[in-house]
Amino acid sequence: MVARLSEAGPGEPARTRHLAFGDLAAVWGMLGRLGLIEIIDAVVGPRRSVAAASVGTYLALATCNRVIAPRSKLAFADWWATTAGDRMVKLLAAALDHRRFWDAMDALDDQALAEIQTRIAARMVTEFDLRLSGLALDMTNFATFIDSANDKAPIAQRGHAKHKRTDLRLVGLGMVVSRDGAVPLVGHAYPGNRPDVAVFTTVVDELVARYRALATADAELTVVFDAGQNSAANFAHLAGTGLHFVGSLPPSDHPELLALPAAARHLVDPERYGGLGAYDTRPTALGTDRRVILTHSPTLAAKQSAGFDQTLAKTTRAFGELAATLARGNTRRDRAGVQTAIDKIRPRWISRVLTTTRPRGAGDRAVR
């Protein structure tokens, strides 16, 4: 481009400025297509006279950043300066102060968020002609980077982190997505220290009610959940709602199924699911006769085997180092101290395949 400018007449520019455009334009265009700003402002009300932009505008800006290059609100202005965003929305530099974003977010309560979500979902259904039969609901949690001392976000709590980030505060999320493209339609956030099994019925009832407001009366909703939500009360509640559901059972609860030979399984669909095999049966599960499908995925099994080998090798090395340390006799430990060191090294489940012994008469100087 610089060469063409030189040849055309004006000559090479003294300086150039490079701004990100394509990704921001795509996201901003989609938000406009969904009418996000208009929907939020219609629910929240008119812009305050002292505000540089409406609540809907601030949330649209935050959404763009979250989709393209997630960062804190404090760093938003610096990121915005690297984009061609001022071509899409004109704002003074002071309007991008992180506190203005927090002011806008504070204008939303739970009721407003639910109404905004319902209106946006309705717009998506009509705009993209989504089919609302055969949807799925699932629950999980997400780690946040909210400071531990920040008391303005009580929903972010420390709990059982599914992504293993025990150092971060968590937010739980239940969500209904369409089978047609897995488009999120309605969601419900809850404190991250609440176990899924304890909030299951509340989340299901709320999301189903909001989903029914979008869909026709005959649209089917299938609730999908893992073994973490299993309880007699939750299954009784599901039976009362009349919902379809797909759950998960701990394999250890059904050793008779695990003992079945591979020949008992049949391939589900080689073209769509590769080598996935399944066995369809009706055992007693969770107190009643249920349809249970045992599946085996060669791809998943290979990944689990690789992970197991890696963990086993790491554990074996650690035991070898402990044995060498004790054999040298420089760090004598009593029996309880040695056991504590072993327990710290060995993951709970690996004890099924790896045991430790101490030779008789070796005192506390050797561990195998």
Secondary structure, 3 states (H helix, E strand, C coil): CHHHHHHHCCCCCCCCCCCECHHHHHHHHHHHHHCHHHHHHHHHCCCCCCCCCCHHHHHHHHHHHHHHCCCCHHHHHHHHCCECHHHCCCCCHHHHCHHHHHHHHHCCCHHHHHHHHHHHHHHHHHHHCCCCCCEEEEEEEEECCCCCCCCCCCCCECCCCCCCCCCCCEEEEEEEECCCCCCEEEEEEEECCCCHHHHHHHHHHHHHHHHHCCCCCCCCEEEECCHHHCCHHHHHHHHHHCCEEECCCCHHHCHHHHCCCHHHCEECCHHHHCCCEEEEECCEECCEECCEEEEECHHHHHHHHHHHHHHHHHHHHHHHHHHHHHHHCCCCCCHHHHHHHHHHHCCHHHHHCCCCCCCCCCCCCCCC
